[in-house]
Amino acid sequence: MAGDRTGDAAELRELRRLVAYHAKKYYVDDAPEIPDFEYDRLYRRLLELEEAHPELYDPSSPTSRVGGAPLSRFAKVTHAHVMNSLSDVFSYEELDAFLDRTDSLLPGAAFSVEPKIDGLSCALVYENGVLVSAATRGDGFTGEDVTQNVRTIFSVPLVLPEPLTLTVRGEVYMSREVFESVNEKRAAEGKSPLANPRNAAAGSLRQLDPRVTAGRRLSIFIFNLQSGSPWADGREPVSHTETLDRLEELGFPVIAERRLIADRAGIDARVKELGGMRDTLPYDIDGAVVKLDSLAARRRLGEGTNTPRWAVAFKYPPEVRTTKLLDVQIQVGRTGVLTPVAVLEPVRLAGTAVSRATLHNLDFITGRGIMIGDTVSVRKAGEIIPEILGADAGRRDGTERPFVMPERCPVCGEPVVRDETGGSDGAAYRCVNSECPAQTARAVAHFASKDAMNIEGLGPKLTNLLLDEALIKDPADLYSLDAARLAALDRMGELSASNLTASIDRSRSAGLERLIYALGIRNVGQSAAAALAGAFGTMDAVMAAGTGDIVALDDFGETTAACVVGYFADDRHRDLVARLAAAGVLMEAVGKKIDDRFAGLTFVLTGTLPTMTRSRAEELIKERGGKCSGSVSKKTSYVVAGADAGSKLARAAELGIKVIDESALLGMCGLS
């Protein structure tokens, strides 16, 4: 047995070396040397030997990258070294002003010009050469412990070739190739696509189950040494470039596209060059970082309140591309609104291929003079939602044709009417048939959505299947679904059916606020639903409220109040509510407030927050007695701004409303 153990130990060591080597060639270098089946064979053999010899456990084994059990929550981590963000500049004039200030103190200084990876910042701590922790940036002072998930990133070395103690900072990202493959898989499973690589990376890194993170194949670039020395003799590095070169020798992935430049013209040219490379890089960037190379010079300039004085991030404007408008199709929404959708010749924008974009309504199309067959300019609003800016009339060849709104619904064939109260963007066109199949499908999907009744597993495809099989005709029918009948449906099975019926059962106790929102009343979003639930307490009281009662609530106008009263005046809607009540759905408000510290305060959220969704931020505010509004007014107490904040910031400045960021909000909530 001793001989067998000795032989197995030797084979184990060699297998660990081979699997680690080939994993790096595949995941990091993108240059595999052996077929996938051969790698899988080596990996399986390694697992067999490790199971047979637990006494030979090694935390640096390639098999330990996906090893921990799912977490219930992420622990908070206080950073030993503050992870500041960078000051943003949006023009070459602003960039030159930064260089002027630096040159006045440090004439002739060299700068490292690097692409700004669009991902999630993370600090990695190594002790005696072993990765011991990893944490997100958070607010710069406190982040979340994501060590288990970072271990799944193959480009992160678990053990360094030398027993060094140091902390490095990197950007976790999802490559474009991986992003597209993940979305292809999600589409095949009937799931909604991930919005963009940046959001996909952030969401993947913050999965409580590391096995999910592992399946997302994240990558990382290390861009800074936070503390410690990368040399065994402990000497301090002199320059940023020297540091990154040494970290690369130690096995850390660093950005190859960085350049060391000393002259102003060269810096500007490289920033422009990187901007032109955005389409060709295998990862998304949202800017270029210009930072002093000399570490002594950095210490001389020092740090500002939240940002270093020795670096800036040049932010590129949203990409605008031109493409051909091939057709305009009509999508019927849950409230019957007909929305024209542009069918485009595929064009790459912000890391994804775009082939469809909303055209909002007829007024939007005619106001911009857009015709089918036009060459149009397209961008992604907030780097997420494709939108058409306008058409190039000078490139027309006479084959273009105007878009005409149909007089009848393309789904059910009933008449379409123009509704002048459609919204600020223009009038809406609506199908008059409230039982239109398109409306029903979207109404059920909305009812089951996360922010409504939160019925997990009930996506659009399954909703359509249930309607096609006549198992449901409206949301109330969900509560009479039978697990055995569901299991017989195509691609369901007993486990999926059981999980779905359990989720439906849990939704009965969602409470009045979610139920009001789930009903899909026109102009009633989450904030309005919360206000109605809080003011009236029961569904009976909401249904009995008059227009005057509702208008008396904050942020309710005549139009929204009329929508609420009109909805419950319809016998079909009252019958739906009665059937939901008979099915055991809770018709009363659920007390969720932790405290009343935000009582009387109104918040407006704008932009993308760094670590949480806008829905989660609104939930935190409401739990503490505050209210959320979609527009800035004199009644607004705070505007919470994230990345790519829009016109609401200008409105806040105009009215003198205080603007805070996510970290300040968390502090006010008592969570920082």
FENHU-V275000 format. One line per field, one symbol per residue. ss: DSSP state (H for helix, E for strand, - for the rest). phi: phi as a letter, one per 40 degrees, with the letter a starting at -180 (. if undefined). A space follows every 10 residues. Layout:
ss=???
phi=???
This chain:
ss=-HHHHHHHHH HHHHHHHHHH HHHHHHHH-- -----HHHHH HHHHHHHHHH HH-HHH---- -HHHH----- -----EEE-- ----EEEEE- -HHHHHHHHH HHHHH----- EEEEEEE--E EEEEEEE--E EEEEEE---- -EEEE-HHHH --------E- -----EEEEE EEE--HHHHH HHHHHHHH-- ------HHHH HHHHH----H HHHHH---EE EEEEEEEE-- --------EH HHHHHHHHH- --------EE E--HHHHHHH HHHHHH---- ----EEEEEE EE-EHHHHHH H-E---EEEE EEEEE----E EEEEEEEEEE EE----EEEE EEEEEEEEE- -EEEEEEE-- -HHHHHH--- -E--EEEEEE E---EEEEEE E-HHH----- E------E-- ----EEEEE- -------EEE E-----HHHH HHHHHHHH-- ---------H HHHHHHHH-- ----HHHHHH --HHHHH--- --HHHHHHHH HHHHHHH--- -HHHHHHH-- -----HHHHH HHHHHH-EHH HHHH--HHHH H------HHH HHHHHHHHH- HHHHHHHHHH HH-----E-- ---------- -EEEEE-E-- ---HHHHHHH HHH---EEE- -------EEE E-E---HHHH HHHHH--EEE -HHHHHHHH- --
phi=.ccccccccc cccccccccc cccccccbcf acbbcdcccc cccccccdcc ccbcccdbcc cdcccbbccd ccacccbccc bdbccbccbb accccccccc ccccbbcgcc bcbbccccab cabbbbbfgb cbaaaccgcg bbbbcbddcc ccccccccbc cbccbabbba bcabccccdc cccccccccg cccccadccc cccccbccbc ccddccfcba bcbaccagbc bccgccccbc cccccccccc hccbccccbc bbbdcccdcc cccccccdcc ccbcbbibbb bdcccccccc cgbccbbccb abbccccdcb bbacccabbb bcccbgccbc bcbbcdbcaf gbcbbaacbg accccccbgc bchccbcbab cggbccacci bcccbcbgcc accbcccbcc cbgccbbcbc ccicchcbbb ccccbddccc ccccccdccd cccfccgbcd ccdccccccg cbbadccdcb cbdccccccd gcgccccccc cccccccdcc hcdccdcccg cdgbcccccc cccccbgbcd ccccccdccc ccccgbbccc cccccccccc dccccdcccc cccgccbbcb cbccabcbdg bbbbbagbcc bacccccccc cccbgcbbbc bcaccccabc bbcgcbcccc cccccgccbb bccccccccg bb
